[in-house]
Amino acid sequence: MERSPVALDQNFSGAAGDFPALLRRKGLLDAAVMSPMPQAQGAQKTWQPTEATTILAFKFSGGVLVAGDRRATAGNTVVYDRADKVLEIDRHSIMAIAGVPATAWEMARVLEHSFQYFRRTQLQEMSVDGKVRALSKLLRDNFGFVMQGVGVVVPIFATYDSHPKPDARLYFYDAMGAQFEATDYAATGSGSPAVRGILYYENNWGAKPLHKLSQDEAVSIALRALDTAAESDTSTGGVDRGGKIYPLMKIVSREGIITLPESKIAAVFKETVA
Amino acid sequence: MIEEPYRWVEAIANRREYIEAQLAPGSPIAALGYHDGILFLTVAQTRQKLFEIYDRIAMGAIGHPGDIERLRMAAIELASTEGFTRSAADVSLRRLVHYSLSPVMKSAFEQVYGAPFLARMLFAEVGERAEEDLFLRVEYDGEIATNGATYAQVREDFAVLSGTRQSGELMEAFLKSQHAADASFEATLNSALDAWSIGHMSLLASDANELPERSAVLKHRQEQLASGGIEAALLERDANKAIRYRALLDTELRPLIND
């Protein structure tokens, strides 16, 4: 029987405000099949998904700085050099992605709508814990694709919690959906080992710890870290000096999200990195 | 038997009478388009009556809370899935109401063995310019009234919702003479409060069929505001924001009222 376009469920209570559940009910969102694809031993992988790499985030004096390089690759091919991996989810939340953008952008879209759907139906804002968990659930639902070798996503989530103790909060995830709260910094993607090394060094033995950096100093560290990652990792774009393509950076604070203008990043780059 | 045509007509008439009686005490809601957006306003007793539906769409309703809730959920679900699968720009209030809500409400009303929706709703969608603002009032039987212009009717930049037809008509008559689409926020707020007072006075004195004296309106308004809270929401015309809905607090509005 075809459902009426207006589904007026009398017993609508179970998953109140759960947008992914609504999408599933309407057949607009399918959970990935949980069995790994049967692959012949030693079979050549003939197709490789587009992947985005190397994102980082750390807390500084003005909130959380989230930065990502702009390169998207498929195997050893550069697909795109202006990819946007730092995505605004709502007024105070940013999701940055490493992994397959096709899956990640869809996740960001589901997440963005989930938060709004919750607020509209339940007449209150979703808590930070609820938001963090919502992303975890999406990753978990996607694990079937990860097992098939396509669609792995490893995001960073940065947000500002106004209750109960107002503070910027930073989380990173693994591909299965485990969430880890970071006290100082987080980095994921293929270039992340280098980035983590730099952030660890700066935080412990740098001129000052990360959380005391000014905005310009924070931008400078982020640029140096991404440029270092690009030095040894072919999948990371770093800074394209010829094409004048700079990493994308956003800042989350109590006032909301600001996207740093390219001119500002270029100025810091010229002064302290190049 | 109810299958016989004249019995059906009778049953429908009884049902209409019953619903009208149930809705009659509903406190009025005014929605006024102005320079920077659309202001929704009512003086609330207890229950929330103004709701966010989607990025550019808001709703006000009177009736049974259970029915309002089901219709509100349906509207949010439809708008959200449309906005998700296509884009926010594809979510249209006209389609939402004409193709989805109205037919369902009509058939619930006319199927005399089932329960009708005990609700009357006012929707607004903010446009890029004031001329593009859309107001739709949906009745319990699926009937739709709009602010649209025809050869005989000028386009209006406001809409009202009230318990009785007379109350609503008096509010409309007042707004037609007092409200301008390019008004400031403060003037709009005061017009909305006056319109609400006029509608509310009409509900209390059902024989009144003319606009009350200015002084009587002000007196009524003061009395009601002393005991009730202003419930208001804004749909902003700011194209830089995706989400235009913003609930306004009683405390931020009080200083702007001219007594």
Interface residues (C-beta under 8 A of the other chain):
Chain A: S4 P5 V6 A7 L8 F12 F19 L22 L23 K26 L28 R109 V110 H113 Q116 Y117 R119 R120 T121 L123
Chain B: Q48 F51 E52 I53 Y54 R70 L71 M73 A74 I76 E77 L78 S80 T81 G83 F84 T85 Y99 S100 L101 V104 I243
